[in-house]
Amino acid sequence: MSKVKAWVEAARLKTLPLAVSSPLMGSFLAWADGNFLWSVFILATITTLLLQVLSNFANDYGDFKSGADNHNRIGPRRMVQSGEISPKQMKKGLLINIALAFISGVLLIYFGTKGKDIGVVLFFLVLGIIAIVAAIKYTVGKNPYGYRGLGDLFVFLFFGLIGVMGTHFLHTGTFNPWHIMPAAAIGLLSTGVLNLNNLRDYESDKAASKRTMVVLLGNRKAKFYHLVLIVVSALLGPVFVIFNYHSAYQFLFVLAFPLFISNLVAVFRHSNPADLYPELKRLAFATFIFTVTFGVGMIL
């Protein structure tokens, strides 16, 4: 395998549509409010993608160091564990990605906080630094939070509430409490994708003492946890529209519901953990479709 292909695989491009959902939802909400900025949309998308790739690189490196990635692992092979990328090379890749994410984040803050109080600027700068640290510390370091069952919470916050509402604020300079609902919906769906990943890796994670939410709950309870994540996220859409109704177009997002139902059926019917691998990208795609249809419905 060529080095370029190895790095592309390590970046896990199939996870990127999911990452785009939070800045996209925040931008759609801003557009519907009449305060859309192309500079914020482009930079928020680039920054989020860089953070997702950073998290993927860190996960590849961290799980190798901890022993969670081994020959018993199910799913796509990891580049450090397979030897395609050395640990030293991955460290360099992490540093380059950190620099790019920081530069992109600073530019995003610059364009999104023009004319704002210095306190707002500092708040977003600190938030950006925390996001970079969180992307790394998921599986890297002496006490990674992903090994203590906290990965779900961080995904919900950064790819849901913070990602959506932060993007909206940088567009508009305003905070709308109602937007917590679509933001939470994206956060719950993103957590669902992580839960699928952890359901697939249950046995290897358990053997490596990686205490994910699935390992803490057990396989059976984790399936019902997944059901709650998907059902609650789906319900938040209609509740939001009912209290903020303008047009029937706002219900366009129900087009994504059959994809959610299909995902739940697959989770409860699967007998082989490997069967869950394609469900990750299907739920990521369903989340993206939900975001687009929800946003277009708001604009129409």
C-alpha positions in Angstrom: 0.0 0.0 0.0 1.3 3.5 -0.9 1.8 6.0 1.9 -0.8 8.3 0.4 -3.4 5.6 0.5 -2.4 4.6 4.0 -2.9 8.2 5.2 -6.2 8.4 3.4 -7.4 5.2 5.2 -6.2 6.5 8.5 -8.3 9.7 8.0 -11.4 7.4 7.5 -13.1 9.5 5.0 -16.4 7.7 5.5 -16.7 9.4 8.9 -16.5 12.9 7.4 -20.2 13.3 6.2 -21.2 12.8 9.9 -18.7 15.5 11.0 -20.1 18.0 8.5 -23.6 17.6 9.9 -23.1 19.9 12.9 -21.7 23.0 11.1 -24.2 22.4 8.3 -27.1 22.3 10.8 -25.9 25.5 12.5 -25.5 27.2 9.1 -29.0 26.2 8.0 -30.4 27.6 11.2 -28.5 30.8 10.6 -29.7 31.0 7.0 -33.3 30.6 8.2 -32.7 33.5 10.6 -31.4 35.6 7.7 -27.8 35.9 8.9 -25.7 33.5 6.8 -21.9 34.1 6.3 -20.1 32.1 3.7 -16.8 32.6 5.5 -18.2 31.1 8.7 -19.8 28.2 6.9 -16.6 27.3 4.9 -14.2 27.7 7.9 -16.5 25.9 10.3 -16.8 23.0 7.9 -13.0 22.9 7.4 -12.3 23.1 11.1 -14.8 20.4 12.0 -13.4 18.1 9.3 -9.8 18.7 10.5 -10.9 17.9 14.1 -12.6 14.7 12.9 -9.4 13.6 11.0 -7.4 14.5 14.1 -9.6 12.3 16.2 -9.3 9.5 13.7 -5.5 9.8 13.7 -5.3 9.9 17.5 -7.7 6.9 17.8 -5.5 4.9 15.4 -2.4 5.8 17.4 -4.0 5.5 20.9 -5.7 2.2 20.4 -2.4 0.8 19.0 -0.5 1.9 22.1 -3.1 0.6 24.5 -3.4 -2.8 22.7 -7.1 -2.2 21.8 -6.1 -2.6 18.2 -4.9 -6.2 17.6 -5.4 -9.1 15.3 -8.8 -9.9 17.0 -10.3 -6.6 16.2 -13.3 -6.5 13.8 -13.7 -3.8 11.2 -11.3 -1.9 8.9 -7.7 -2.3 9.7 -5.8 0.4 11.5 -2.7 1.9 9.9 -0.4 2.0 12.9 -1.3 -1.5 14.1 -0.9 -2.9 10.6 2.5 -1.3 10.2 1.5 0.8 7.2 2.3 4.0 9.2 4.8 4.0 12.1 4.0 5.4 15.5 6.6 8.1 14.9 5.0 9.1 11.5 1.5 9.2 13.1 2.8 11.5 15.8 4.1 13.9 13.1 0.7 13.6 11.3 -1.0 14.5 14.6 1.2 17.6 15.0 0.5 18.8 11.5 -3.2 18.2 11.9 -3.2 20.1 15.2 -1.5 23.1 13.5 -4.0 23.1 10.6 -7.0 22.8 12.9 -5.7 25.6 15.1 -5.1 27.9 12.1 -8.5 27.1 10.6 -10.2 27.7 14.0 -8.5 31.0 14.5 -9.6 32.2 11.1 -13.1 31.0 11.9 -13.1 33.0 15.1 -11.7 36.0 13.4 -14.5 36.1 10.7 -17.2 35.0 13.1 -16.5 37.5 16.0 -15.8 40.7 14.1 -17.0 43.6 16.1 -17.7 41.4 19.1 -16.5 41.9 22.7 -13.0 40.5 23.5 -14.7 38.1 26.0 -16.6 36.4 23.1 -13.4 36.1 21.2 -11.5 34.5 24.1 -14.5 32.2 24.9 -14.4 30.7 21.4 -10.6 30.5 21.4 -10.6 28.5 24.6 -13.5 26.4 23.3 -11.4 25.7 20.2 -8.4 24.6 22.2 -10.6 22.4 24.3 -12.0 20.8 21.1 -8.4 20.0 19.9 -7.4 18.5 23.2 -10.6 16.5 23.4 -10.0 15.1 19.9 -6.6 13.8 21.0 -7.4 12.7 24.5 -10.2 10.4 23.4 -7.7 7.5 23.2 -4.3 9.1 23.7 -2.5 9.7 27.0 -2.3 8.2 30.4 -6.0 8.4 31.2 -7.9 8.8 27.9 -11.6 9.6 28.5 -12.7 7.2 25.8 -11.5 4.4 28.0 -13.7 5.6 30.9 -17.1 5.6 29.2 -17.0 9.4 28.5 -16.6 9.2 24.7 -20.4 9.4 24.2 -20.7 12.6 26.3 -17.9 14.4 24.4 -19.3 13.4 21.0 -22.8 14.6 22.1 -21.4 18.0 23.2 -18.9 18.7 20.5 -20.7 17.3 17.5 -24.1 18.3 18.8 -24.7 21.2 21.1 -21.4 23.0 20.7 -20.9 22.3 17.0 -24.4 23.4 16.0 -25.0 26.3 18.3 -21.5 27.5 18.2 -21.7 27.7 14.4 -25.0 29.5 14.5 -23.7 32.0 17.0 -20.6 32.8 14.8 -23.1 33.4 11.9 -25.6 35.5 13.8 -24.1 36.7 17.1 -27.3 35.4 18.8 -28.4 32.5 20.9 -31.8 30.8 20.4 -32.7 28.3 23.1 -35.0 26.5 20.7 -32.0 25.5 18.7 -30.9 23.2 21.5 -33.4 20.7 20.0 -31.9 20.2 16.5 -28.4 20.5 18.1 -29.2 17.7 20.5 -30.7 15.6 17.7 -27.4 15.8 15.8 -25.5 15.1 19.0 -27.6 12.0 19.7 -27.2 10.7 16.2 -23.5 11.2 16.3 -23.3 9.4 19.6 -25.3 6.6 17.9 -22.6 6.2 15.3 -20.0 5.9 18.1 -22.2 3.4 19.9 -22.4 1.2 16.7 -18.6 1.3 16.5 -18.4 0.2 20.2 -21.0 -2.5 19.8 -18.9 -3.9 16.9 -15.7 -3.7 19.0 -17.3 -4.9 22.3 -15.2 -8.1 22.7 -11.8 -6.6 21.7 -12.5 -3.4 23.8 -13.5 -5.5 26.8 -10.3 -7.6 26.5 -8.2 -4.5 26.3 -9.9 -2.9 29.3 -11.3 -0.1 27.1 -14.4 0.7 29.2 -16.7 2.2 26.5 -20.3 2.8 27.3 -21.1 -0.6 25.6 -18.6 -2.4 27.8 -20.1 -0.7 30.9 -23.7 -1.5 29.9 -23.2 -4.9 28.3 -24.1 -5.8 24.8 -27.9 -6.2 25.3 -28.4 -3.0 27.3 -26.3 -1.1 24.8 -28.7 -2.0 22.0 -31.6 -0.4 24.0 -29.3 2.5 24.7 -28.9 2.8 20.9 -32.7 2.7 20.5 -33.1 5.6 22.9 -30.5 7.7 21.1 -32.2 7.2 17.7 -35.8 7.6 18.9 -35.2 10.7 21.1 -33.2 12.4 18.2 -36.1 11.6 15.8 -38.7 13.0 18.3 -36.8 16.3 18.8 -37.4 17.3 15.2 -41.2 17.2 15.3 -41.3 18.9 18.7 -39.1 21.7 17.4 -41.3 22.2 14.3 -44.6 22.1 16.3 -43.4 25.0 18.5 -41.7 26.9 15.6 -44.2 26.1 12.8 -44.1 28.2 9.6 -44.7 25.7 6.8 -45.3 22.0 6.1 -41.9 21.9 4.4 -40.4 21.9 7.8 -41.4 18.2 8.1 -39.1 17.2 5.2 -36.8 15.6 7.6 -39.2 12.7 8.1 -37.7 11.4 4.8 -34.7 10.2 6.9 -36.9 8.2 9.3 -37.0 5.0 7.2 -33.1 5.0 7.4 -33.2 5.3 11.2 -35.7 2.4 11.4 -33.6 0.2 9.1 -30.6 0.9 11.4 -32.5 -0.1 14.5 -33.7 -3.3 12.9 -30.1 -4.2 11.9 -28.8 -3.5 15.5 -31.4 -5.7 17.1 -31.2 -8.5 14.5 -27.5 -8.8 14.1 -25.7 -11.9 15.4 -22.2 -11.2 14.1 -20.6 -8.0 15.3 -19.0 -7.6 11.8 -22.5 -7.0 10.4 -22.5 -3.7 12.2 -19.6 -2.2 10.2 -21.8 -1.1 7.2 -24.4 0.3 9.6 -21.9 2.9 10.8 -21.7 4.6 7.4 -25.4 4.1 6.9 -26.3 5.9 10.1 -23.7 8.6 9.3 -25.4 9.1 5.9 -28.9 9.1 7.5 -27.7 11.8 9.9 -26.5 13.9 6.9 -29.8 13.4 5.1 -31.7 14.4 8.3 -29.6 17.5 8.5 -30.0 18.6 4.9 -33.8 17.9 4.8 -34.3 19.7 8.2 -32.3 22.7 7.0 -33.9 22.9 3.6 -37.3 22.6 5.2 -36.5 25.5 7.5 -35.4 27.7 4.6 -38.4 26.9 2.4 
